[in-house]
Amino acid sequence: MKTLERYVFGAFLSSFLLAFLVLTFVLTIGLFVQIVGYILDGIPFDLVGRFALVSFPETMQWTIPIGLLVASILVFSRMSADSEIAAMRACGVNLLTVMRWPLAFAALCTLAGFFINNEIVPRGHEVRRDLVKRLSVGAGLDLLEPGRVIDDFPKVKIYCDDKQDGKLINLVVLDYSNPRFDRMITATTAEVSRVGRDLVLHMRGLTVDPMDEAHPGLVRVENYRYHVKDALKDGKYKRREKDYTLLPRMTEDGVVRSEMLHAIAKAKQEVKESKAKSSEETKGKARRLARRKLSDLKTEFMKRWVSAFASLCFVLIGVPLGIRAQRRESTIGMAIALVVALAYNLLELLMTSLSKNYVVHPEILIWLPVVLCFALAARLIPKNL
């Protein structure tokens, strides 16, 4: 690597690392607030830790491309303002020469982004959605922490002094399920289990006040099974196209295959089978549903490519835009980076929203941001050679 190329790439790499760290911090502020909220709500630390561990990598699909864009604009706008670009031209140095290593690094980030979008984000998305579903009902049995009132269950409040060997000690249950009267249950010990979506408390040495309408007074009972109806939602998460990975891995049926490619092939087969329906009305409806599912899968797959290509696209247009800015102030470069990144992602989001409309082939239209970036780069770069 020549001295000039090393100088440009060193400035570019240092600016990228700084922008990457700042953007990561900004994008994870909301996540930190959510994690702190879970901790304050008494969610067990192991669940909160898993939630945080799988959520942080998802920010990399945004911070890497935008960091490259910010670095490209800031570094080359500074070089333009300091007349370094003019000096390079006077010495016969081509712009493509100094762009070579930033572009190579952007191509490497594109491959990394493709891996992140197809492996890390889908797996993290599935785990995070599954954890959110568990946390939405107070993490199920783990939520029954001693020393705090649990009011996450419908029409029931639960409190216990301690938890020993899986048993709740000195349990108090306030039952508001009957509109005619409220009921308070106290128990010396209680074992917790679940039956379907119901939470079951196996109580011992308890008092119930009142037992029911026929017994309005205090009743002492040695053993009692109390059901909290629909306390726990179904913990099984239904996987979506966003959860499918690309690289082959062992599936639940013991077959090694790519989940995304297998899902696309299966959807294509469903489209073919929909043509064989006996009734015309059934055939048309089944075919529309099958084609819509296939369109969703293809669009999701292409979206991962487009998101990964943002790294290369942002450097291609960020370098000439930075040179044309010819301003030292970093705020100008940040504003340009914000506009470019926002336009790219909004256009990608718009094309993704068309996935249900399979007639317009959204899996092809979603490449429009990439095409426009390459066209803009092809126009701007020759003007700055």
N, C-alpha and C positions, 0 to 999 in steps of 0.2 A: 504494500500500500504506500503510495507516494505521500510526501509530507503534507501537501495541500489537501489531499483526500482524507488523510488521517485527522487533520485539523477540523475539517468540516464535519466528518462523521463523529469525532469526539464531542464537538459542541452539540450536534444533533442528539447523540445518545444521552448526554447529561441532561439536556432539556426534556427529553422523553421520560427519563426516570423521575425527574422532579414533577412533571405534569401527571404522570401515572400515579404517583403517591398522593398528590393533592386530590386528584379526581376520585381515587379509591376512598380516601377519607370522606369526601363530600357525599359520595353515593352510599356510604355505609352508615351515615349518621342516623337515618331513619331506622336501619336495622338495629343499631345499638339501642335506640329508644324502645323498640319493640322487645328486645331481649331484656332490658331493664324492667319493662312492664311485666314480663313473664316472671322474672325473679321476685318482684314485689308481690305478685299474685300467689307466690308460694309454689310455683311449678318446680319440680325436682331439677337439680343442676345437671344431671346427666341428659335429660331431655332438652334442656336449654342449650347445653353444649353441642349436642347433635344438630339442633336447629341452626346454630350459628356456624358450625363447621361446613354444612352443605350450602349455606346461603351466601357466604363470602365469595366463592369462586364465580358465581353468576355475574358479579359486577365486572369481571375481566372482559366479558364480551363487549362492554361499552368503554371501559377505561383504556384498553390497549389501542383501539383505532383513534379515539379522540386524543389520547396522549400523543400519538404519532402526528396527528393533524396540527395540534398546538405546537409541537416541536418544529415541524416543518415551517410553519408560518413565522414563528418567533425567530428562529435561527436565520432564515434567509431574508427576512425583512430587516434584521439587524445588520446583516452583511451588505444588503443593498444600501441601507442608510449610511454605513461607514465607507461606502464606495469600494468595498472589497469585490463585489460582483463586477463593477466597471473595470477594476484592475485586472481581474481574471480575463475579461474579454480583451483587454488591451494586450495581454500576454498570449492571446490565442488559446486560452483554456475554454473548452466547450462546457456548457452547463450540464450536459449529460454525464460528463466525467465526474463532476463533484456530486451528482445525484446518484451515482452508481451504488455506493455503499448504503445510503439511506434506503434506496429502493430494494437492495438485497435484504436489508434488515426488515423492511416492510413485508417482503415476500415470505420471510421466515415467520413473521408475526401472523401472516395470513394462514400458513399451515398450522401454527399453534392455535389460532382462532377457530379453524375448522375442527381441530381435535376437541377444543373446549366446547364448541357448540354441539358436537355430535356425541360426546362421551361424558364430560364433566357436568354440563348444564342439564342434560336429560336425567341423569341419575340423581343429581342434586335436586332437581325439580320434583321428581317422584318422592324422594325422601322428605323433602320440605313440605310438600302437600300432605303427605301422610301424617307428618308430625303436627301440622297445623290442624288437621282434622281431629287428632287426638287431643291437642291442646284446647280446641274449641269447646270441649266438654270437660275441661279441667284435668286432662291427662288420665281420665278414668280412675282406677283404684289408687294410683300414685298421688292423686290430689288430696286424699284423706290424711292430711298432715295434722299432727296434734297441736293444740294451742291456738287454733284459728277456726272461725265459723265458715263452713262451706255452704255457700248459697248458689252454686252453679247448677244444681239439679232442679227440675221443675217442681214447684210447690213444696219443697222440702229444704230444711236447714239442718246441718249436721255439725256437731262439735264433739271433740274428745280431748281428754287431758294428756294421754300418752299413747304410744304404740310400742308393744313389746311382742317379739316373736310372731309378727303378723296379726296380732290381736289389738283391737282398740280398747283402751282402758277408760272407764267412766264416760261412757258415751251418752250424749243427749241428742235427741231427734225431735225437731218441731215439724209436725205434719200439717200442711194447709190444703191437702187435696180434697177434703170434704167441705163443701161450701156452708154446711150447717154448723160446724164446730171445728175448732182447732184441737190438735192432740199433741201432747208432749210425752215422749218415751225416754226413760233413763235406763241404762243398763250398766252392770258392773264390768262386763267384758263383751266383746262382739267380734266374730270372725267375718271377714268380707269375702264375697265371691261374686261372680257374675253369671247370669243365665240369659243368653242372648243380649238384648239391650237393657235388661233389668239389672240393677244393683241389689244384691241380696245380703242382708245383715243377719247373721246367726247370733242372736242375743241370749245372754244368760244373766239371771238375777236382776230382773228389770221391773219397772213400774210403768203402767200405762194410764194416762189420765186425759180423757176418758177412754175406755176400750171401744165403745160404740154408742149409738143412741139409746140402746136398751140398758146400758150400764154406764150412767153418766159420772159415776164416782171413780176414785182411784182404785186400780186393780193391780195386784202383785202377781207376776208370772215367773216361773222358773226358766222356761225356754220359750223363745218366740222367733219366728222367721219373718223379717220385715222386708218387703219388696219395694224398691224405688223404681216405679215404672218409667221406662224409656229414659233412664238416666244416662246411658251410654249409647252414643251413636255407633253405627256399624264402622268398625275400625278398618275394614278392607277398602283400600283406595282403588277405584277403577282407573286403569291406566289409559292415557290418551296418546295422541300422536306426538305430543311434546316430550313424552317419556321414553320414546323408542331410541335406542342407540344404533350406531351404524356398524361399528366393528363387531365381528362375530363373538358371541359369548354363549355360555350354557343357559338354555331356557328351562322353564319349569318341567317340560316334558322330556328333558334329557338330551335335546338336540342342540348342536352348536350351529348357530346361524346369526345373521344380521337381523335384528328386530325390525329396523326400518325397511330394508329391502324385502323382507318376508311379508311385512304388512302391505307394502305396495303391490307385490305379486298376488297376494290374497285378494286385495281389493279389485285388481284387474280381473281375477277369476270370477268374482262376484258380479262384475259388470257383464261378463259373458254369460253367466248363468241366468242373469235377470232377463235376457232375451228369450229364454225358453219357458217363461211363465205362460200358463194356459190362458188366463183372462187378460184382455187388453188393458183394462184398468189396473190390475195387479202388476202387469208387466211394466207399464209406464211408471208407476209409483216406485217399484223395486229398482228399476233402472236409474231413476233420478236419485234415489238414496245411495245406490252403489257408486254412481259417478260423483256425487258430492263427497262421499267418503274418500274416494280415490283422489279427488282434487285437493282435499284437506291434507292428505298425506304427502302428495307431490309438492304442494306449496310449502309445507313445513320443512321438507327436505331441502328445497331450493332456497328457502329463507336462511338456512344455516350457512349455505355457500355465500349468499349475498352478504350476510353479516360478517363473514370471515374476509371477504374481498374488500370490505370497508378500509382495512389497514392499508392495502396497496393503493386503493383509489384516493384516500386522503393524502398520502404522500405525493402522488402524481399531480394533484391539483393544489396541494398546500405549498409546494416549493415555488411554482410560478406566481401564485397569488401573494405569497410573502414578498417576492421580488418586486411585484408591481405595487405593493402597498407603499414601499419606500418611506416608511415611518419608523422611528425608533421606539415610540411608545408601545408598550406591551398590550395596552388596552385595545388598540386597533387590531392587533393580531388575535387577541382573544375573541373580539367581536366577530371577526371573519370566521374563525374556527367554529364559533357557536352557530353562526348562520349556516355554514356548510354542513356541519354534523346534524343540525336540526332538519335541514332540507332533505338530506339523505335518509334519515330515519323516518321522517314523516312520509316520504314517498314509499319507502319499504313497508311501513305500516298500512298505508293506503292500499297497496297491491295485495298485502296479506288479507285485508278485510274482504277482498273479492274472492276468497277461496271457496265460498259457497256457490258462487256463480261460475260453474265449471265451463260454461259456454265460451267465456272470454279467455280461457286458459291462463289463470292467474299464476300458474307455476312458471310461465314464460314472461308475463308482464312484470313479475317481481324482479327481474334482471334489469329493469329500466334504470334504477339509480346507478348501477355499475356502468351501463352503456353511456349514460349521460356524463358520468365522471371521466370515462375514457375519451369521449368526444371533446369535452372541455379541456382535458389535458393535451389532446392532440392539437388543439387550437392555441393554447397558451404557451406551451413549451417551445415551439418553434420561434415564437416572437421574442423569447428571452435567451436564445442561443447566442 
